[in-house]
């Protein structure tokens, strides 16, 4: 038997609402990051953090620090302290995260970083960003522009496929089961034995 008066609706749990004090991050376009990388001499510059795993083998942004997703989550406080306390400039450090598409690992790390920046009291010394579209957009924006050497390192075309005038990381391309040559080898062998 309920202790609530008849006819009254029980109170719902309150939802978490993002406020100004909730740590968050901004997004940065690939063009804006390219400009930041060209103009580093003015301030503390930008720290570019690649949080991909094995997919980094396909290429990366020059001078990016590679800290794979699980490792960053474990090292976040120490890394934030190093990024925010270094340098003599009074300009805030810009910390920009990316993964392949900036849709899962990158946002998670950017949010963790923003929280660590706030916890450590570095809010006036760091701005946290997520690269819009991740390395996929970076590659498709700058590959073929003549600036590849300055903007893309370690590009391995064998790990990418052109699809609809865009480069796509090969492991992300859906497997096409409609082609007979894509059938598992044992199916092809069985078919040949019956013929």
C-alpha positions as CSV (number, residue, x, y, z in Angstrom):
1,X,0.0,0.0,0.0
2,X,1.4,3.4,-1.1
3,X,1.9,6.1,1.5
4,X,1.2,8.8,-1.1
5,X,-2.2,10.5,-1.1
6,X,-4.6,9.2,-3.7
7,X,-4.7,11.2,-7.0
8,X,-1.2,12.7,-6.6
9,X,1.5,11.8,-9.1
10,X,4.8,10.6,-7.5
11,X,7.7,13.0,-8.0
12,X,10.0,12.1,-10.9
13,X,13.7,12.1,-10.5
14,X,15.4,15.3,-11.6
15,X,17.4,15.1,-14.9
16,X,20.9,16.5,-15.1
17,X,20.8,19.8,-16.9
18,X,23.9,21.3,-18.4
19,X,24.7,24.6,-16.9
20,X,27.4,27.2,-17.3
21,X,29.3,25.4,-14.5
22,X,29.2,22.0,-16.2
23,X,32.5,21.3,-17.9
24,X,32.2,21.2,-21.6
25,X,34.1,21.7,-24.8
26,X,33.7,23.7,-28.1
27,X,34.2,22.4,-31.6
28,X,36.9,23.5,-34.0
29,X,36.7,23.2,-37.8
30,X,39.5,21.5,-39.7
31,X,40.2,24.9,-41.4
32,X,40.5,26.7,-38.0
33,X,42.9,24.0,-36.7
34,X,45.0,24.2,-39.8
35,X,45.3,28.0,-39.2
36,X,46.2,27.4,-35.5
37,X,48.9,25.0,-36.5
38,X,50.3,27.6,-39.0
39,X,50.3,30.4,-36.4
40,X,51.8,28.7,-33.4
41,X,54.5,31.4,-32.8
42,X,52.0,33.9,-31.4
43,X,50.8,32.2,-28.2
44,X,51.0,28.9,-26.4
45,X,49.5,27.4,-29.5
46,X,47.3,24.3,-29.7
47,X,47.9,20.8,-28.3
48,X,46.4,18.3,-30.8
49,X,45.6,15.0,-29.2
50,X,44.8,11.9,-31.4
51,X,42.9,9.4,-29.3
52,X,42.5,6.7,-31.9
53,X,43.9,3.2,-31.6
54,X,45.2,1.2,-34.5
55,X,43.3,3.4,-36.9
56,X,46.1,6.0,-36.5
57,X,48.1,3.8,-38.8
58,X,46.2,5.3,-41.8
59,X,47.7,8.8,-41.1
60,X,47.5,11.6,-38.6
61,X,47.8,15.3,-38.1
62,X,51.4,16.5,-37.9
63,X,52.7,17.2,-34.3
64,X,49.6,15.5,-32.8
65,X,50.2,13.7,-29.6
66,X,49.0,10.1,-29.8
67,X,47.3,9.0,-26.6
68,X,44.9,6.1,-27.3
69,X,41.5,6.4,-25.8
70,X,41.8,4.0,-22.8
71,X,45.3,5.4,-21.9
72,X,44.0,9.0,-22.0
73,X,41.1,8.2,-19.6
74,X,43.7,6.9,-17.1
75,X,46.2,9.7,-17.6
76,X,43.9,12.7,-18.0
77,X,44.8,14.5,-14.8
78,X,48.5,14.3,-15.3
79,X,48.3,15.3,-19.0
80,X,46.0,18.3,-18.3
81,X,48.4,19.5,-15.6
82,X,51.3,19.3,-18.1
83,X,49.4,21.0,-20.9
84,X,48.1,23.8,-18.7
85,X,51.2,24.6,-16.6
86,X,53.8,24.8,-19.3
87,X,54.8,27.8,-21.3
88,X,55.4,31.4,-20.4
89,X,52.5,32.9,-22.4
90,X,49.4,34.2,-20.7
91,X,47.2,33.0,-23.5
92,X,45.2,29.9,-22.7
93,X,46.3,26.6,-24.1
94,X,44.0,25.2,-26.7
95,X,43.6,21.4,-26.4
96,X,42.0,19.9,-29.5
97,X,41.0,16.2,-29.5
98,X,40.2,14.0,-32.5
99,X,39.5,10.4,-33.4
100,X,38.5,9.0,-36.7
101,X,35.1,10.8,-37.0
102,X,35.1,12.7,-33.7
103,X,31.9,10.9,-32.8
104,X,32.8,8.7,-29.8
105,X,36.3,8.5,-28.5
106,X,37.2,12.2,-29.2
107,X,34.1,13.6,-27.5
108,X,34.5,11.4,-24.5
109,X,38.2,12.5,-24.0
110,X,37.3,16.2,-24.6
111,X,34.6,16.0,-21.9
112,X,37.0,14.2,-19.5
113,X,39.7,16.8,-20.2
114,X,37.2,19.7,-19.7
115,X,36.2,18.2,-16.3
116,X,39.9,17.8,-15.3
117,X,40.7,21.4,-16.4
118,X,37.8,22.6,-14.2
119,X,38.7,20.3,-11.2
120,X,42.3,21.5,-11.3
121,X,41.3,25.2,-11.5
122,X,42.9,25.7,-14.9
123,X,39.7,27.1,-16.5
124,X,41.5,30.4,-17.3
125,X,44.5,28.6,-18.7
126,X,42.9,26.1,-21.1
127,X,40.2,25.9,-23.8
128,X,39.1,22.4,-24.8
129,X,38.0,21.6,-28.3
130,X,36.8,18.7,-30.4
131,X,37.9,18.6,-34.1
132,X,34.7,18.6,-36.2
133,X,34.6,15.5,-38.4
134,X,37.8,14.0,-37.0
135,X,40.7,12.8,-39.1
136,X,38.3,11.6,-41.7
137,X,37.2,15.2,-42.5
138,X,40.8,16.4,-42.1
139,X,42.1,14.0,-44.7
140,X,39.2,14.6,-47.1
141,X,39.7,18.4,-46.8
142,X,43.4,18.5,-47.3
143,X,44.4,15.5,-49.4
144,X,44.9,16.6,-53.0
145,X,45.3,20.3,-52.1
146,X,49.1,20.4,-52.5
147,X,49.5,21.0,-48.8
148,X,49.6,17.3,-47.9
149,X,53.2,17.3,-46.7
150,X,52.4,20.1,-44.2
151,X,49.0,18.8,-43.0
152,X,49.0,15.0,-43.2
153,X,51.7,12.6,-41.9
154,X,51.9,8.9,-42.3
155,X,49.1,8.6,-44.9
156,X,48.8,5.0,-46.0
157,X,46.5,4.8,-49.0
158,X,46.3,1.0,-48.6
159,X,44.2,1.6,-45.5
160,X,41.7,3.9,-47.2
161,X,39.1,3.4,-50.0
162,X,37.6,6.0,-52.3
163,X,33.9,5.9,-52.0
164,X,31.5,8.6,-53.5
165,X,34.5,11.0,-54.1
166,X,35.5,10.7,-50.4
167,X,38.3,8.7,-48.7
168,X,36.9,6.2,-46.1
169,X,39.0,4.2,-43.7
170,X,38.9,0.7,-45.2
171,X,37.8,-1.2,-42.0
172,X,34.8,1.1,-41.8
173,X,33.5,0.2,-45.3
174,X,30.6,-2.3,-45.1
175,X,31.4,-5.7,-46.5
176,X,29.6,-6.4,-49.8
177,X,28.1,-9.9,-49.7
178,X,26.5,-9.6,-53.1
179,X,29.7,-10.4,-55.0
180,X,30.6,-14.0,-55.4
181,X,34.3,-13.3,-55.0
182,X,33.6,-12.0,-51.5
183,X,32.2,-15.3,-50.3
184,X,34.2,-17.1,-47.7
185,X,36.8,-19.4,-49.3
186,X,35.1,-22.6,-48.0
187,X,31.8,-21.6,-49.9
188,X,33.8,-21.1,-53.1
189,X,35.6,-24.4,-52.7
190,X,32.3,-26.3,-52.0
191,X,30.7,-24.7,-55.1
192,X,33.6,-25.7,-57.3
193,X,33.5,-29.3,-56.0
194,X,29.9,-29.7,-56.9
195,X,30.3,-28.4,-60.4
